Amino acid sequence: MSERGSIFAGEDPFALARQWLAEAETSEPNDANAIALATVDSDGLPDVRMVLLKEIEPAAFVFYTNYGSAKAHELDGAGKAAFVLHWKSLRRQIRVRGAVSREDGPLADEYYASRSLKSRLGAWASRQSQPLESRAALMAEVAKVTARLGPNPPRPPFWGGYRIIPSQIEFWADGAFRLHDRFVWRREGTDKDWKIERLNP
Ligand SMILES: Cc1cc2nc3c(=O)[nH]c(=O)nc-3n(C[C@H](O)[C@H](O)[C@H](O)COP(=O)(O)O)c2cc1C
């Protein structure tokens, strides 16, 4: 692959994504790991919201959420998702599309345990995406779960991770006069090699 030098170099798109994210962490004011996660509902209507990317594994991207949320229904229903990472400070984006599966084993337990106690209890108290009568009702629920579960709550069964296993990853960097650089990596299965192409801006 000639021409794919400097910030686009390398043979592993996950390592490249990790590299770009590490760079963004030094230049973004906050949440360099925030991704816009796109899903589709049972009518084919797209939906999108921010979540925090928590892990870039050797072959997947992982984030955490509530399994009763709207996004969880859409992810479980379609089994597919896309997301974009965009860093204004670097003028770069990474776009990912792929298959989705739940991460609700030891890795989810470990991540849940690493969160602050208030966040762990908050996960128990929130029925994410369902109607809420008032802020006071939520705080009452927090007080209730705090009394019930104490200082060492287990991971709620309705809260955990999703793993996105990409079939496509695109790296984009701003160029002068809108002549941006784009490289898309595609593969037909996790046991297949990546095919890399430069795209028109
Ligand atoms: C910067 C940012 C990070 C967020 N991170 C998460 C996250 O990691 N997990 C999550 O469930 N919601 C996160 N949220 C809230 C979601 O955007 C969204 O409001 C919520 O998950 C409900 O989405 P849904 O109704 O489509 O399921 C974040 C919001 C912002 C603005």
The ligand as a Tripos MOL2 file, in Angstrom:
@<TRIPOS>MOLECULE
LIG
   31    33     1     0     0
SMALL
NO_CHARGES

@<TRIPOS>ATOM
      1 C1        -20.4520   12.6620   26.1620 C.3       1 LIG1
      2 C2        -21.5440   11.6850   26.4870 C.ar      1 LIG1
      3 C3        -21.2240   10.4100   26.9110 C.ar      1 LIG1
      4 C4        -22.2170    9.4680   27.2110 C.ar      1 LIG1
      5 N1        -21.8430    8.2040   27.5610 N.ar      1 LIG1
      6 C5        -22.7970    7.2580   27.7450 C.ar      1 LIG1
      7 C6        -22.4270    5.9050   27.9570 C.ar      1 LIG1
      8 O1        -21.2320    5.5320   27.9700 O.2       1 LIG1
      9 N2        -23.4190    4.9970   28.1410 N.ar      1 LIG1
     10 C7        -24.7400    5.3560   28.1030 C.ar      1 LIG1
     11 O2        -25.5920    4.4800   28.2880 O.2       1 LIG1
     12 N3        -25.1190    6.6280   27.8950 N.ar      1 LIG1
     13 C8        -24.1840    7.5930   27.6890 C.ar      1 LIG1
     14 N4        -24.5460    8.8880   27.4440 N.ar      1 LIG1
     15 C9        -25.9990    9.2170   27.3720 C.3       1 LIG1
     16 C10       -26.5340    8.8230   25.9840 C.3       1 LIG1
     17 O3        -26.1540    9.7860   25.0180 O.3       1 LIG1
     18 C11       -28.0720    8.6810   25.9610 C.3       1 LIG1
     19 O4        -28.6750    9.8480   26.4330 O.3       1 LIG1
     20 C12       -28.5560    7.4940   26.7950 C.3       1 LIG1
     21 O5        -27.6710    6.4070   26.7490 O.3       1 LIG1
     22 C13       -29.9380    7.0360   26.3430 C.3       1 LIG1
     23 O6        -29.8810    6.6850   24.9850 O.3       1 LIG1
     24 P1        -31.0010    5.7570   24.3070 P.3       1 LIG1
     25 O7        -32.3350    6.2630   24.7850 O.co2     1 LIG1
     26 O8        -30.8180    5.9290   22.8280 O.co2     1 LIG1
     27 O9        -30.7580    4.3530   24.7620 O.co2     1 LIG1
     28 C14       -23.5720    9.8480   27.1390 C.ar      1 LIG1
     29 C15       -23.9030   11.1500   26.7430 C.ar      1 LIG1
     30 C16       -22.9070   12.0560   26.4110 C.ar      1 LIG1
     31 C17       -23.3010   13.4370   25.9440 C.3       1 LIG1
@<TRIPOS>BOND
     1     1     2 1
     2     2     3 ar
     3     2    30 ar
     4     3     4 ar
     5     4     5 ar
     6     4    28 ar
     7     5     6 ar
     8     6     7 ar
     9     6    13 1
    10     7     8 2
    11     7     9 ar
    12     9    10 ar
    13    10    11 2
    14    10    12 ar
    15    12    13 ar
    16    13    14 ar
    17    14    15 1
    18    14    28 ar
    19    15    16 1
    20    16    17 1
    21    16    18 1
    22    18    19 1
    23    18    20 1
    24    20    21 1
    25    20    22 1
    26    22    23 1
    27    23    24 1
    28    24    25 2
    29    24    26 1
    30    24    27 1
    31    28    29 ar
    32    29    30 ar
    33    30    31 1
@<TRIPOS>SUBSTRUCTURE
     1 LIG1         1 GROUP 0 **** ****
